[in-house]
Amino acid sequence: MDVTRLGSTMTLSGTPPEVGDQLPKFKVFDQNNVKVKTANLIGKVTLISVVPDLETPVCTLQTRKFTQQADHYPAAKFCTISNNSIAEQTGWCAAQGVENVDLLSDEELSFGYEMGLYVPNLGNLARSIWIIDDAGKIVYRQIVTEQSDEPNYLEAIEALEKLVPRVDL
């Protein structure tokens, strides 16, 4: 599969899973450098927001938008995965004044390769959104074709609402 970055075509490292597939096995690390495996995400509906580089404007917007939505969906888990280091992610949180975001580092590229989302030409992950059900089955995927564009947030939230109710605060 190909994506573009500012119009230049880039090929992903593999073939991303499809809706209906089981989430592949991978490992990433949380802000405390604790290993988080696929099995740790199963058991609760989860929205996985994948960003190429947290330290860029579009990735910051994407992460903030989903962080703001998380409180409205207490029955779901929200996490953001990038291949930024834990130190870079921690610095981003401090600079942005963000506290309640579940950031996961794929610096080792386990997630990127298992999901077929690593973009070798760019050295980062392809912008995408994934929703898995409580059994770990992929029920929604959105791989953003032009990596400098924001994802379709509304479409992702509508897909999430098919699985868990929105709670107005």
C-alpha positions as a Markdown table, in Angstrom:
| # | Residue | x | y | z |
|---|---|---|---|---|
| 1 | Met | 0.0 | 0.0 | 0.0 |
| 2 | Asp | 1.2 | 3.5 | -0.8 |
| 3 | Val | 0.7 | 6.8 | 1.0 |
| 4 | Thr | 1.9 | 10.3 | 0.0 |
| 5 | Arg | 3.8 | 13.0 | 1.9 |
| 6 | Leu | 3.4 | 16.4 | 0.3 |
| 7 | Gly | 2.6 | 14.7 | -3.0 |
| 8 | Ser | 5.6 | 12.2 | -3.0 |
| 9 | Thr | 4.5 | 8.6 | -3.0 |
| 10 | Met | 5.8 | 6.3 | -0.3 |
| 11 | Thr | 5.3 | 2.6 | 0.1 |
| 12 | Leu | 4.4 | 1.1 | 3.5 |
| 13 | Ser | 6.6 | -1.7 | 4.9 |
| 14 | Gly | 3.8 | -4.3 | 4.6 |
| 15 | Thr | 0.1 | -4.8 | 4.1 |
| 16 | Pro | -2.0 | -3.3 | 6.9 |
| 17 | Pro | -4.7 | -5.6 | 8.3 |
| 18 | Glu | -8.3 | -5.2 | 7.2 |
| 19 | Val | -11.5 | -4.7 | 9.0 |
| 20 | Gly | -12.5 | -8.1 | 10.4 |
| 21 | Asp | -8.9 | -9.1 | 11.0 |
| 22 | Gln | -7.5 | -9.8 | 14.5 |
| 23 | Leu | -5.1 | -7.1 | 15.8 |
| 24 | Pro | -1.6 | -8.5 | 15.2 |
| 25 | Lys | 0.7 | -9.2 | 18.1 |
| 26 | Phe | 3.2 | -6.3 | 18.8 |
| 27 | Lys | 4.7 | -4.5 | 21.8 |
| 28 | Val | 5.0 | -0.8 | 22.5 |
| 29 | Phe | 6.1 | 1.1 | 25.6 |
| 30 | Asp | 4.1 | 3.4 | 27.9 |
| 31 | Gln | 5.4 | 6.6 | 29.5 |
| 32 | Asn | 6.9 | 4.6 | 32.4 |
| 33 | Asn | 8.8 | 2.4 | 29.9 |
| 34 | Val | 6.5 | -0.5 | 30.7 |
| 35 | Lys | 5.9 | -3.0 | 27.8 |
| 36 | Val | 2.3 | -2.9 | 26.5 |
| 37 | Lys | 1.5 | -5.9 | 24.3 |
| 38 | Thr | -1.5 | -6.5 | 22.1 |
| 39 | Ala | -3.1 | -8.6 | 24.8 |
| 40 | Asn | -3.1 | -5.6 | 27.1 |
| 41 | Leu | -5.3 | -3.7 | 24.7 |
| 42 | Ile | -7.9 | -6.5 | 24.4 |
| 43 | Gly | -10.9 | -6.5 | 26.7 |
| 44 | Lys | -12.2 | -3.0 | 26.1 |
| 45 | Val | -13.1 | -1.2 | 22.9 |
| 46 | Thr | -10.0 | 0.7 | 21.9 |
| 47 | Leu | -9.4 | 3.6 | 19.5 |
| 48 | Ile | -5.8 | 3.6 | 18.4 |
| 49 | Ser | -4.6 | 6.9 | 16.9 |
| 50 | Val | -1.3 | 6.5 | 15.0 |
| 51 | Val | 0.7 | 9.6 | 14.3 |
| 52 | Pro | 4.0 | 9.9 | 12.3 |
| 53 | Asp | 5.7 | 12.4 | 14.7 |
| 54 | Leu | 4.1 | 14.0 | 17.8 |
| 55 | Glu | 6.3 | 17.1 | 17.4 |
| 56 | Thr | 4.6 | 18.3 | 14.2 |
| 57 | Pro | 1.4 | 20.4 | 14.0 |
| 58 | Val | -0.9 | 17.9 | 12.4 |
| 59 | Cys | 0.1 | 15.1 | 14.8 |
| 60 | Thr | -0.4 | 17.5 | 17.8 |
| 61 | Leu | -3.9 | 18.4 | 16.5 |
| 62 | Gln | -4.8 | 14.7 | 16.0 |
| 63 | Thr | -3.6 | 13.7 | 19.4 |
| 64 | Arg | -5.4 | 16.6 | 21.1 |
| 65 | Lys | -8.7 | 16.0 | 19.3 |
| 66 | Phe | -8.9 | 12.4 | 20.4 |
| 67 | Thr | -7.7 | 13.2 | 23.9 |
| 68 | Gln | -10.6 | 15.7 | 24.2 |
| 69 | Gln | -13.1 | 13.0 | 23.0 |
| 70 | Ala | -11.9 | 10.4 | 25.5 |
| 71 | Asp | -13.9 | 11.7 | 28.4 |
| 72 | His | -17.1 | 11.3 | 26.4 |
| 73 | Tyr | -16.5 | 7.6 | 25.9 |
| 74 | Pro | -15.6 | 6.1 | 29.3 |
| 75 | Ala | -16.4 | 2.6 | 28.0 |
| 76 | Ala | -13.6 | 2.9 | 25.5 |
| 77 | Lys | -9.9 | 3.2 | 25.7 |
| 78 | Phe | -8.0 | 5.8 | 23.7 |
| 79 | Cys | -4.3 | 5.6 | 22.9 |
| 80 | Thr | -1.9 | 7.3 | 20.6 |
| 81 | Ile | 1.0 | 5.5 | 19.1 |
| 82 | Ser | 4.0 | 7.1 | 17.5 |
| 83 | Asn | 7.6 | 6.0 | 17.0 |
| 84 | Asn | 8.8 | 9.0 | 19.0 |
| 85 | Ser | 11.0 | 8.0 | 22.0 |
| 86 | Ile | 9.4 | 8.0 | 25.5 |
| 87 | Ala | 11.5 | 11.1 | 26.3 |
| 88 | Glu | 10.2 | 12.9 | 23.2 |
| 89 | Gln | 6.6 | 11.9 | 24.1 |
| 90 | Thr | 7.1 | 13.0 | 27.7 |
| 91 | Gly | 8.5 | 16.3 | 26.5 |
| 92 | Trp | 5.6 | 16.8 | 24.2 |
| 93 | Cys | 3.1 | 16.3 | 27.0 |
| 94 | Ala | 4.9 | 18.8 | 29.2 |
| 95 | Ala | 5.1 | 21.4 | 26.3 |
| 96 | Gln | 1.4 | 20.9 | 25.5 |
| 97 | Gly | 0.2 | 20.8 | 29.1 |
| 98 | Val | -1.4 | 17.5 | 28.4 |
| 99 | Glu | -1.7 | 15.0 | 31.3 |
| 100 | Asn | -4.4 | 12.4 | 30.6 |
| 101 | Val | -3.3 | 11.0 | 27.3 |
| 102 | Asp | -2.3 | 7.4 | 26.8 |
| 103 | Leu | 0.9 | 7.7 | 24.7 |
| 104 | Leu | 2.6 | 4.6 | 23.5 |
| 105 | Ser | 6.1 | 4.6 | 22.0 |
| 106 | Asp | 6.9 | 2.3 | 19.0 |
| 107 | Glu | 10.5 | 3.3 | 18.9 |
| 108 | Glu | 11.4 | -0.4 | 18.3 |
| 109 | Leu | 8.9 | -0.5 | 15.4 |
| 110 | Ser | 7.2 | -3.7 | 16.5 |
| 111 | Phe | 3.8 | -2.1 | 15.9 |
| 112 | Gly | 4.9 | -0.5 | 12.7 |
| 113 | Tyr | 6.1 | -3.7 | 11.1 |
| 114 | Glu | 3.3 | -6.0 | 12.4 |
| 115 | Met | 0.6 | -3.5 | 11.3 |
| 116 | Gly | 2.4 | -2.8 | 8.0 |
| 117 | Leu | 2.4 | 0.9 | 8.8 |
| 118 | Tyr | 6.1 | 1.7 | 8.9 |
| 119 | Val | 7.1 | 4.2 | 6.1 |
| 120 | Pro | 10.8 | 3.4 | 5.5 |
| 121 | Asn | 11.4 | 6.5 | 3.3 |
| 122 | Leu | 10.2 | 8.8 | 6.2 |
| 123 | Gly | 11.4 | 6.7 | 9.2 |
| 124 | Asn | 8.0 | 6.9 | 10.9 |
| 125 | Leu | 4.5 | 5.4 | 11.1 |
| 126 | Ala | 1.7 | 6.1 | 8.7 |
| 127 | Arg | -1.1 | 8.3 | 10.0 |
| 128 | Ser | -4.1 | 6.1 | 10.7 |
| 129 | Ile | -6.9 | 5.4 | 13.1 |
| 130 | Trp | -7.9 | 1.9 | 14.2 |
| 131 | Ile | -10.8 | 0.8 | 16.4 |
| 132 | Ile | -10.8 | -2.7 | 17.9 |
| 133 | Asp | -13.6 | -4.4 | 19.7 |
| 134 | Asp | -13.2 | -6.0 | 23.1 |
| 135 | Ala | -12.1 | -9.2 | 21.5 |
| 136 | Gly | -9.3 | -7.5 | 19.6 |
| 137 | Lys | -11.0 | -7.7 | 16.2 |
| 138 | Ile | -10.5 | -4.6 | 13.9 |
| 139 | Val | -13.8 | -3.0 | 13.3 |
| 140 | Tyr | -12.6 | 0.3 | 11.8 |
| 141 | Arg | -9.5 | 1.4 | 9.9 |
| 142 | Gln | -8.6 | 4.7 | 8.3 |
| 143 | Ile | -5.2 | 5.1 | 6.7 |
| 144 | Val | -4.8 | 8.7 | 5.7 |
| 145 | Thr | -3.6 | 8.8 | 2.1 |
| 146 | Glu | -1.8 | 12.2 | 2.3 |
| 147 | Gln | 0.2 | 12.0 | 5.5 |
| 148 | Ser | 0.2 | 15.8 | 6.0 |
| 149 | Asp | -3.6 | 15.8 | 6.1 |
| 150 | Glu | -5.7 | 15.3 | 9.3 |
| 151 | Pro | -7.8 | 12.2 | 9.5 |
| 152 | Asn | -11.6 | 12.2 | 9.3 |
| 153 | Tyr | -12.3 | 12.6 | 13.0 |
| 154 | Leu | -16.1 | 12.5 | 12.6 |
| 155 | Glu | -16.1 | 9.2 | 10.7 |
| 156 | Ala | -13.9 | 7.6 | 13.3 |
| 157 | Ile | -16.1 | 8.8 | 16.2 |
| 158 | Glu | -19.2 | 7.7 | 14.4 |
| 159 | Ala | -17.6 | 4.2 | 14.1 |
| 160 | Leu | -16.8 | 4.3 | 17.8 |
| 161 | Glu | -20.3 | 5.2 | 18.7 |
| 162 | Lys | -21.6 | 2.0 | 17.1 |
| 163 | Leu | -19.7 | 0.1 | 19.8 |
| 164 | Val | -19.9 | 2.4 | 22.9 |
| 165 | Pro | -22.3 | 5.2 | 23.9 |
| 166 | Arg | -21.3 | 8.8 | 24.1 |
| 167 | Val | -21.6 | 10.4 | 27.6 |
| 168 | Asp | -22.2 | 14.1 | 27.6 |
| 169 | Leu | -20.4 | 15.8 | 30.5 |
